Amino acid sequence: MALAYANLFEQNKKWVEEMNRQNPEFFATLAKGQSPQFLWIGCSDSRVPANEITGTLPGDIFVHRNIANMVVHTDMNMLSVLDYSVNVLGVRHIIVCGHYGCGGVAAALGNKQVGLIDNWLRHIKDVYRLHKEELDTIGDTKEKTNRLVELNVHEQVYDLSKTSIVQNAWARGQFLQLHGLVYDIANGYLKDLSVTVGDNNELDNVYKFDTGVLE
């Protein structure tokens, strides 16, 4: 059954009442400010809400979402969120979270035009090109798509480490770790892809900035 617009307000009231029952000071504390430890870069898919699947509360995770959880170096929206979270909020962990069955990744594997989003999906096609040899050995379409989901997360974590924002934080000695996860909608579990990065040692030299010049 479709969720009616008016129902959102009824559910909001119930949520407020429940939160107040659990912690009468909850909203007063939230209103004083935020100090999240995590930045979450996830997919816009409505089935992958950051707080719900991590069991966290409002104020725990700073969130940016876009189609297929991309870190695009010309995306001023993403870069603004990244800059604010690192340099103002002082987050300690940045998570790139993809999900199996991602429609954006599936579309990027095909050749059908779907509209303006084709220009965005081209970045995922670039990930496919980088890993074409491995992906072309996978015959099953679902398995191939899910593997590209994983590889896409790997590349987005790597792209985060290329940014001057992250590199300058590391140069200042700021604790900042980048992580890659995948969410399985079919069972609800998160999978750690073991791609945690905490410095620029693994970064190709061409991407390394002379830090300390610009902040």
Legacy VTK file of the C-alpha trace (Angstrom):
# vtk DataFile Version 3.0
C-alpha trace
ASCII
DATASET POLYDATA
POINTS 215 float
0.000 0.000 0.000
1.292 3.442 -0.909
2.248 5.716 1.960
-0.021 8.772 1.999
1.569 12.197 2.484
-0.586 12.938 5.535
0.633 9.743 7.181
4.147 11.158 7.369
3.006 13.680 9.955
1.185 11.068 11.995
4.268 8.873 11.997
6.422 11.861 12.899
4.271 12.516 15.968
4.541 8.901 17.045
8.300 8.984 16.569
8.655 12.163 18.640
6.528 10.692 21.387
8.600 7.502 21.451
11.908 9.376 21.502
10.683 11.601 24.320
9.541 8.542 26.235
12.966 6.941 25.897
14.935 10.125 26.580
13.135 13.356 27.579
16.320 15.363 26.852
16.915 13.878 23.400
15.717 16.793 21.246
17.083 19.463 23.600
20.508 17.828 23.306
20.274 17.567 19.515
19.367 21.240 19.251
22.673 22.240 20.873
24.696 21.025 17.874
26.198 17.983 16.230
29.516 16.186 16.589
29.228 13.036 14.457
32.192 10.686 14.207
31.186 9.398 10.778
30.568 10.729 7.290
28.479 8.304 5.244
28.602 8.479 1.441
25.854 6.174 0.294
23.429 5.471 -2.521
20.178 7.420 -2.834
18.256 4.127 -2.958
15.352 4.426 -0.493
16.111 0.954 0.883
19.521 1.958 2.252
19.004 4.497 5.078
22.259 5.052 6.978
20.911 5.430 10.520
18.461 2.551 10.380
20.854 -0.079 9.025
23.628 0.912 11.450
21.349 1.180 14.476
22.456 4.750 15.129
20.547 7.858 16.173
20.170 11.313 14.639
23.410 13.196 15.280
25.651 10.110 14.973
26.272 10.105 11.212
26.698 12.961 8.738
25.208 11.765 5.446
25.688 12.418 1.740
23.814 10.300 -0.787
23.795 10.150 -4.568
23.158 7.621 -7.318
25.527 4.658 -6.786
27.492 6.302 -3.908
29.984 8.088 -6.149
32.953 10.297 -5.251
33.290 12.504 -8.329
36.054 15.100 -8.252
33.886 17.744 -9.968
30.850 17.237 -7.714
30.759 20.415 -5.614
27.892 19.057 -3.527
29.896 16.028 -2.413
33.087 18.072 -1.977
31.271 20.646 0.163
29.912 17.897 2.413
33.370 16.331 2.594
35.059 19.633 3.443
32.531 20.525 6.129
32.586 17.098 7.739
36.396 16.902 7.844
37.366 20.505 8.567
34.440 21.702 10.691
32.843 18.645 12.264
36.111 16.732 12.553
34.728 13.318 11.630
37.114 10.435 12.224
35.724 7.942 9.733
34.392 8.301 6.186
32.358 5.375 4.924
31.553 4.702 1.276
28.652 2.251 1.297
27.380 0.552 -1.831
24.631 -2.060 -1.971
24.023 -5.241 -3.896
21.347 -4.950 -6.544
22.215 -1.290 -7.197
20.156 -0.025 -10.143
22.784 2.557 -11.085
25.524 -0.038 -11.325
23.253 -2.384 -13.290
22.400 0.412 -15.737
26.096 1.238 -16.164
26.721 -2.334 -17.311
24.204 -1.914 -20.114
24.042 0.203 -23.240
20.509 1.544 -23.016
20.099 5.313 -22.741
18.111 6.260 -19.663
18.411 10.055 -19.756
20.506 12.678 -18.010
21.791 10.073 -15.572
23.808 8.515 -18.418
26.418 11.221 -17.835
26.667 10.265 -14.164
26.769 6.543 -14.872
29.742 7.043 -17.162
31.911 7.238 -14.050
30.819 3.700 -13.169
31.580 2.594 -16.716
35.105 3.878 -16.083
35.305 1.556 -13.074
34.222 -1.301 -15.338
36.950 -0.381 -17.826
39.588 -0.485 -15.075
38.478 -3.966 -14.011
37.269 -5.280 -17.369
39.547 -8.329 -17.364
38.114 -9.654 -14.107
34.494 -8.702 -14.766
34.407 -10.246 -18.238
35.175 -13.649 -16.731
31.883 -13.547 -14.774
29.032 -15.012 -16.799
26.143 -14.587 -14.371
24.635 -11.098 -14.697
23.672 -10.749 -11.023
27.067 -11.922 -9.829
28.793 -9.597 -12.282
26.709 -6.616 -11.161
27.368 -7.322 -7.502
31.102 -7.621 -8.130
31.047 -4.259 -9.910
29.227 -2.854 -6.860
32.197 -3.952 -4.731
34.816 -2.700 -7.174
32.982 0.615 -7.454
33.190 1.076 -3.679
36.930 0.302 -3.814
37.452 2.985 -6.449
35.369 5.584 -4.599
37.430 5.066 -1.438
40.545 5.526 -3.561
39.034 8.671 -5.107
38.404 10.062 -1.618
42.078 9.643 -0.798
42.966 11.668 -3.912
41.182 14.792 -2.653
43.165 17.690 -1.200
40.646 17.794 1.665
41.574 14.328 2.886
45.288 14.649 2.130
45.576 17.945 4.025
43.830 16.383 7.023
46.368 13.567 7.049
49.235 16.058 6.665
47.999 17.905 9.769
48.081 14.666 11.716
44.295 14.519 11.928
42.971 11.013 12.541
40.865 10.123 9.508
40.116 6.688 8.137
38.317 5.817 4.910
36.282 2.608 4.714
34.432 0.670 2.031
31.255 -1.270 2.859
28.500 -3.012 0.950
24.948 -3.462 2.232
23.007 -6.576 1.300
19.354 -5.601 0.989
18.347 -9.273 0.859
19.499 -9.997 4.423
20.134 -6.591 6.010
23.820 -7.121 6.787
26.754 -4.822 6.087
29.932 -6.301 4.586
33.342 -4.761 5.277
35.379 -4.862 2.056
38.651 -4.464 4.000
39.767 -1.379 2.105
40.402 0.868 5.114
42.845 3.694 4.349
44.383 6.013 6.933
47.179 7.750 5.006
48.396 8.393 1.457
51.082 5.686 1.395
49.166 3.568 -1.112
48.275 6.530 -3.317
49.980 6.745 -6.717
52.544 9.532 -6.589
50.853 11.519 -9.348
47.835 12.064 -7.065
49.833 13.233 -4.035
49.665 16.950 -3.259
52.402 19.067 -1.708
50.352 19.504 1.455
50.455 22.506 3.723
50.319 25.017 0.848
46.555 25.342 0.626
44.019 24.577 3.307
LINES 1 216
215 0 1 2 3 4 5 6 7 8 9 10 11 12 13 14 15 16 17 18 19 20 21 22 23 24 25 26 27 28 29 30 31 32 33 34 35 36 37 38 39 40 41 42 43 44 45 46 47 48 49 50 51 52 53 54 55 56 57 58 59 60 61 62 63 64 65 66 67 68 69 70 71 72 73 74 75 76 77 78 79 80 81 82 83 84 85 86 87 88 89 90 91 92 93 94 95 96 97 98 99 100 101 102 103 104 105 106 107 108 109 110 111 112 113 114 115 116 117 118 119 120 121 122 123 124 125 126 127 128 129 130 131 132 133 134 135 136 137 138 139 140 141 142 143 144 145 146 147 148 149 150 151 152 153 154 155 156 157 158 159 160 161 162 163 164 165 166 167 168 169 170 171 172 173 174 175 176 177 178 179 180 181 182 183 184 185 186 187 188 189 190 191 192 193 194 195 196 197 198 199 200 201 202 203 204 205 206 207 208 209 210 211 212 213 214
